[in-house]
C-alpha cells in the first residue's frame, strides 16, 4: 500500500519544545469528550422527555431527535467545518464553536417549545462538528510524532467520562427533565482552557508555490476504513444490554454496572496502544478486530451472562485500540494545511458508522434469525476484515 501516502513529516512539532504541552493536551482531550457528553448525558432523561412532551403530535419523531440530532449534524457537516478551519484558522473557529456549544447546550434550561429544543440541539451539533474536527487536527498539528501519547488519552478519557456522564445525567433527570442539560456548563471550563492554551499552529512557508491540493486519495481511504471499523466497533456497545438482559442479568442497573466494569478493559486497550503504537495501522486494527471477533463470538454463544460478560470485556479491550489508532493514522497521512478537512471526513465516517450499525445488525438478525446469531455473523465479518487490514495496511506507508 505504499501508493497511499507516506506519513507527512511534522517538523514544527519535532523541532522545538511545545509551549504549554500539558495544557494543550488537556484542553483537546476535554474537547473530544464534548460530543460524547451531548449524547450519553441524555440517555437516562429519555423517559422524562417523553413524559414532558408526550402530548405533542410529533413527539415520537422529535423527542428521540433531541438525543440524536447532534451526532447527525457532526456526520453531515464535519468535512465543511474542517474546510473552514483550514481556510480561516483553527483557533478562531475552535473558540467560537466552544462558545456556541455552551450556549446551545444550556438553552433547553429555559426553552419550553419542543421545536426550539430540537433546533438548539441542531445548533449544538454544528458546534460539535467544528470542535471534533479542530481538536482532532490540532492534536496532530501540535504533537507530531508524539501524537500517540495524546490520542491514547482521548480513548481513556472518553470511556471514563461516558460512564460518569450517564450517572450524572440519571441523577439530574430525577430532579427534572431539564436537569441533564445543566451538564453542558462543563463546556465553559473547556472554553477558558482554550483561550489560555490554544494558539494557531505554524504553517509551512510555501513561498510562491502552487496551493497545496487536497489529498483525496488518502482521505477517502481513511474515511472508508474508519466507517467500516466504526460499524463493527459499535456492534457490542449498542446491543450488549439486550443480550445481557436476555441471558440473566436482572435489571437495567445491573446491566449498567456490568458495562461500567467492562469499560475498564477498554482503558487497558488504550494503554496497550501506547506500548505498540509504532506498528502499522493494519497490525493494530487487525489485532483489535481479532479481539472484537473473539468477544462477539463469546457473547453470541453464551447461554448465561458470565460468559457474555467475559466476551464483552475482551471486545472492549480490542476497542481500546481503535480510536487512537484511526485518529493517529489520519493525522499522519494528512498535511497540516489540509488536516482540518481531512479529520472532518474522519469524523463523518466515524459518526456515520454509529447510525449505520443498528440497521445493519437488524438486517443480519432478520437474515439469521436471532440477535445471538447476528453477533456471530458480525464476528465472522470482523475476523475477515481484520485479516484483510493486517495484509493490506502493513507497510511503512501505513505507519502513523
C-alpha positions in Angstrom: 0.0 0.0 0.0 3.0 2.3 -0.5 1.0 4.1 -3.1 -1.4 5.5 -0.5 0.9 8.2 1.0 3.8 8.3 3.3 3.2 10.0 6.7 3.6 13.7 6.3 6.5 15.0 8.4 5.7 17.4 11.2 9.0 19.4 11.5 7.4 22.2 13.6 6.3 19.8 16.3 9.5 17.8 16.3 12.0 20.7 16.1 11.2 22.6 19.3 9.6 22.0 22.6 5.8 22.5 22.6 4.7 25.5 24.6 2.1 24.6 27.2 2.0 20.9 26.0 0.1 19.6 29.0 -2.4 22.5 28.8 -2.9 22.0 25.1 -3.3 18.2 25.5 -5.8 18.5 28.4 -7.9 21.1 26.5 -8.1 19.0 23.4 -9.0 15.9 25.3 -11.8 17.8 27.1 -13.0 19.0 23.7 -13.1 15.4 22.4 -15.4 14.5 25.4 -18.0 17.1 24.5 -19.6 15.1 21.6 -19.9 12.1 23.9 -21.4 14.3 26.6 -24.0 15.6 24.1 -25.4 12.1 23.7 -24.8 9.9 26.8 -25.8 12.5 29.4 -29.4 12.4 28.0 -29.8 8.7 27.8 -31.4 8.5 31.3 -33.6 11.5 30.6 -35.5 10.0 27.6 -38.5 8.8 29.7 -38.7 12.2 31.3 -38.6 13.9 27.9 -41.4 11.7 26.7 -43.4 12.5 29.8 -42.8 16.2 29.3 -43.5 16.3 25.5 -45.7 13.2 25.1 -48.7 15.3 24.2 -47.0 16.9 21.2 -48.4 15.4 18.0 -44.8 14.8 16.7 -43.4 13.6 20.0 -42.5 10.2 18.6 -40.2 11.7 16.0 -38.9 14.8 17.8 -38.1 13.5 21.3 -35.6 11.0 20.0 -34.1 13.7 17.8 -33.2 15.6 21.0 -30.6 12.9 21.6 -29.6 12.0 18.1 -29.6 15.4 16.3 -26.1 16.5 17.4 -24.4 13.3 16.2 -26.3 13.5 12.9 -25.1 17.1 12.4 -21.5 16.0 13.1 -21.8 13.3 10.5 -23.2 15.6 7.9 -21.2 18.8 8.4 -17.8 17.8 9.8 -15.9 18.0 6.5 -17.3 21.5 5.9 -16.3 22.5 9.4 -12.8 21.2 8.7 -12.5 23.1 5.5 -13.5 26.3 7.2 -10.8 25.7 9.9 -8.2 25.1 7.2 -9.2 28.3 5.4 -9.7 30.7 8.3 -7.7 29.2 11.1 -8.0 26.6 13.8 -8.1 28.9 16.9 -10.9 31.3 16.0 -13.2 28.6 14.7 -12.5 26.4 17.7 -13.1 29.2 20.3 -16.3 30.3 18.6 -17.6 26.7 18.4 -16.9 26.1 22.1 -18.9 29.3 23.0 -21.8 28.3 20.7 -21.7 24.7 22.2 -22.1 26.1 25.7 -25.0 28.4 24.8 -26.8 25.9 22.7 -26.3 23.1 25.2 -27.7 25.2 28.1 -30.6 26.6 26.0 -33.1 23.8 27.0 -32.8 25.0 30.6 -35.0 28.0 29.5 -36.8 26.7 26.4 -40.2 25.0 26.6 -41.2 24.6 23.0 -40.2 21.2 21.6 -39.3 22.6 18.2 -37.0 25.1 19.7 -35.3 22.4 21.9 -34.7 20.3 18.8 -33.4 23.3 16.9 -31.0 24.1 19.8 -29.7 20.6 19.5 -29.1 21.1 15.8 -27.0 24.2 16.6 -25.2 22.2 19.2 -24.4 19.6 16.6 -22.9 22.2 14.2 -20.7 23.4 17.0 -19.7 19.8 17.7 -18.7 19.3 14.1 -16.2 22.2 14.4 -15.0 21.1 17.8 -14.3 17.5 16.9 -12.5 18.3 13.6 -10.4 21.1 15.1 -9.4 19.1 18.2 -8.5 16.1 16.2 -6.5 18.2 13.7 -4.8 20.2 16.5 -3.5 17.0 18.2 -1.7 16.2 15.0 -0.6 19.8 14.5 0.9 20.3 18.0 2.3 16.9 18.9 3.6 15.5 15.7 5.4 12.2 16.3 4.3 12.2 19.9 0.6 12.2 19.0 0.2 8.6 20.1 0.5 9.7 23.8 -2.4 12.1 23.5 -4.8 10.0 21.3 -4.5 7.2 23.7 -5.6 9.5 26.5 -8.6 10.5 24.3 -9.8 6.9 24.3 -9.2 6.5 28.1 -10.9 9.8 28.9 -14.0 9.2 26.7 -14.5 5.8 28.3 -14.3 7.2 31.9 -16.3 10.3 31.1 -19.1 8.3 29.3 -19.7 6.3 32.5 -19.7 9.3 34.8 -21.9 11.3 32.5 -24.5 8.6 32.3 -24.6 8.5 36.1 -24.8 12.3 36.4 -27.5 12.5 33.7 -29.6 10.0 35.6 -29.3 11.9 38.9 -30.2 15.2 37.3 -33.1 13.6 35.4 -34.6 12.6 38.7 -34.8 16.3 39.5 -36.3 17.5 36.2 -36.4 16.8 32.5 -34.2 19.9 32.2 -31.7 18.7 34.7 -29.2 16.8 32.4 -28.9 19.9 30.2 -27.1 21.6 33.1 -24.1 19.3 32.4 -23.3 21.4 29.3 -21.9 24.1 31.7 -18.8 21.9 31.7 -18.1 23.3 28.2 -17.3 26.7 29.8 -14.1 25.5 31.6 -13.0 23.9 28.3 -13.5 27.3 26.6 -11.4 29.0 29.2 -8.6 26.5 28.8 -8.8 27.0 25.0 -8.4 30.8 25.5 -5.3 30.1 27.5 -3.6 27.3 25.7 -4.8 27.0 22.1 -2.8 29.1 19.6 -2.7 28.9 15.8 -0.3 26.2 14.7 2.6 27.4 12.5 2.0 26.5 8.8 4.6 25.7 6.2 6.1 28.6 4.3 5.2 27.6 0.7 6.5 30.8 -0.8 5.3 31.2 -4.4 4.5 27.5 -4.8 1.1 26.5 -6.1 -1.6 26.0 -3.5 -1.5 22.5 -1.9 -4.1 20.3 -3.4 -6.3 18.2 -1.2 -5.1 14.6 -0.8 -8.4 13.0 -1.8 -7.0 9.5 -2.2 -5.6 9.1 1.3 -8.6 11.0 2.8 -11.1 8.7 1.2 -9.1 5.6 2.2 -9.0 6.8 5.8 -12.8 7.5 5.6 -13.7 4.1 4.2 -11.5 2.2 6.7 -12.8 4.4 9.6 -16.5 3.9 8.7 -16.1 0.1 8.3 -14.3 -0.1 11.6 -16.8 2.2 13.3 -19.7 0.0 12.3 -18.0 -3.1 13.8 -16.9 -1.1 16.8 -20.5 -0.2 17.8 -22.0 -3.7 17.4 -21.3 -4.6 21.1 -22.0 -1.3 22.9 -25.3 -0.8 21.1 -26.6 -4.4 21.6 -24.9 -5.9 24.7 -27.6 -4.6 27.1 -30.3 -6.5 25.4 -28.1 -9.6 25.3 -27.2 -9.4 29.0 -30.9 -9.0 30.0 -31.8 -12.0 27.9 -29.1 -14.1 29.5 -30.0 -13.5 33.1 -28.8 -10.0 34.2 -31.8 -9.0 36.2 -32.1 -5.2 35.9 -31.0 -2.2 33.9 -29.0 -1.0 36.9 -27.1 -4.3 36.9 -26.5 -4.0 33.2 -25.1 -0.6 33.7 -22.7 -1.8 36.4 -21.6 -4.6 34.1 -20.9 -2.2 31.2 -19.0 0.1 33.6 -16.8 -2.8 34.7 -16.1 -4.0 31.1 -15.2 -0.4 30.2 -12.1 -0.9 32.3 -10.9 -3.4 29.6 -11.3 -0.5 27.1 -8.9 1.6 29.2 -6.4 -1.3 29.3 -6.6 -1.5 25.5 -5.9 2.2 25.1 -2.8 1.9 27.3 -1.7 -1.1 25.2 -1.9 1.2 22.2 0.7 3.4 23.8 3.1 0.5 24.0 2.6 -0.8 20.4 1.7 2.5 18.6 4.7 2.2 16.2 3.2 -0.8 14.5 1.5 -0.2 11.1 -2.2 0.7 11.4 -3.2 -2.6 9.7 -1.5 -4.6 12.5 -3.2 -2.5 15.2 -6.7 -2.7 13.6 -6.1 -6.4 12.8 -5.3 -7.1 16.5 -8.3 -5.0 17.6 -10.5 -6.9 15.1 -9.4 -10.3 16.3 -10.1 -9.4 19.9 -13.5 -8.0 18.9 -14.4 -11.1 16.9 -13.5 -13.3 19.9 -15.6 -11.2 22.2 -18.6 -11.2 19.9 -18.3 -14.9 19.4 -18.3 -15.5 23.2 -21.3 -13.2 23.6 -23.3 -14.9 20.8 -22.5 -18.4 22.1 -23.1 -17.7 25.8 -26.1 -19.4 27.4 -25.7 -17.5 30.6 -24.4 -14.0 31.3 -20.9 -14.7 32.9 -19.5 -15.9 29.5 -21.2 -12.9 27.8 -19.6 -10.5 30.3 -16.2 -12.1 29.7 -16.8 -11.7 25.9 -17.8 -8.1 26.4 -14.6 -7.4 28.3 -12.4 -8.9 25.5 -14.3 -6.9 22.9 -13.8 -3.7 24.9 -10.1 -4.5 25.2 -9.8 -4.6 21.5 -11.9 -1.5 21.1 -9.4 0.5 23.2 -7.0 0.3 20.3 -9.4 1.5 17.6 -10.0 5.2 18.2 -6.4 6.2 18.9 -5.0 4.1 16.0 -7.5 5.5 13.5 -7.1 9.1 14.7 -3.3 9.0 14.7 -3.3 7.4 11.3 -5.5 10.1 9.8 -3.3 12.8 11.4 -0.1 11.3 10.0 -1.5 10.9 6.5 -2.7 14.4 6.0 -0.6 17.6 5.7 -1.2 20.4 8.3 -2.8 22.7 5.7 -5.5 20.2 4.8 -5.8 18.3 8.1 -9.0 20.0 9.2 -11.0 18.9 6.2 -9.4 15.5 6.3 -10.2 15.0 10.0 -13.7 16.2 9.2 -14.0 13.3 6.7 -12.7 11.1 9.5 -15.3 12.4 12.0 -18.1 12.0 9.4 -17.1 8.4 8.7 -16.9 7.5 12.4 -20.2 9.1 13.4 -21.9 7.6 10.3 -20.8 4.2 11.5 -22.9 4.8 14.6 -26.0 5.4 12.6 -25.5 2.6 10.1 -24.6 -0.1 12.7 -28.1 -0.7 14.2 -30.0 -1.2 10.9 -27.2 -3.5 9.6 -27.4 -5.6 12.7 -31.2 -5.6 12.3 -30.8 -6.9 8.8 -28.4 -9.5 10.0 -30.8 -10.5 12.7 -33.6 -10.9 10.2 -31.4 -13.0 7.9 -30.0 -15.4 10.6 -33.0 -15.5 13.0 -31.8 -14.0 16.3 -29.5 -11.4 17.8 -27.1 -14.0 19.1 -26.7 -15.4 15.6 -26.3 -11.9 14.2 -23.4 -11.3 16.6 -21.8 -14.5 15.4 -22.2 -13.2 11.8 -20.6 -9.9 12.6 -17.8 -11.7 14.5 -17.0 -13.6 11.3 -17.1 -10.4 9.2 -14.9 -8.7 11.7 -12.4 -11.5 11.6 -12.2 -11.5 7.8 -11.8 -7.7 7.7 -9.1 -7.9 10.4 -7.0 -10.2 8.3 -7.5 -8.0 5.2 -6.4 -5.0 7.2 -3.3 -6.7 8.5 -2.4 -7.8 5.0 -3.0 -4.5 3.1 -2.1 -1.8 5.6 1.2 -3.2 7.0 3.9 -1.3 5.0 5.8 1.7 6.1 3.2 3.9 4.4 0.6 2.7 6.8 2.6 3.7 9.9 1.3 6.6 11.9 
